[in-house]
């Protein structure tokens, strides 16, 4: 019997697509089905106000570094709702910058390597290394340039 909890009624503009993406990612990284208590936790902590990319990144990073099986969405809430510390941002920018450089170096000469491919490779590496992917920091590091052009130029 494969029963899923219904998506919570969201009032503040969260799209069903965003919620479905969060739920799907949670199920993929934990192997658990989304439950009613997970929906309640999601609503209780106002996660509909958090960018979906941040939630997904936190789910992937936390699940990779967790030494135990995660049994509930509550396990992720502290990481998702943590207020960014400016000192942590510097550390996170350095870690993400190292990953961007590594992926760029490893991608030199790849044919048909798009900006989307580059971003996805960086996201996967972040999840593997336990680094939270942040779109703003990524855009700051990449500088609005097309990574595929840099890769082709050997930069």
Helices and strands as residue ranges (DSSP letters): H 16-30, H 36-44, G 47-49, H 52-65, H 74-81, H 86-106, H 115-129, H 135-142, H 147-153
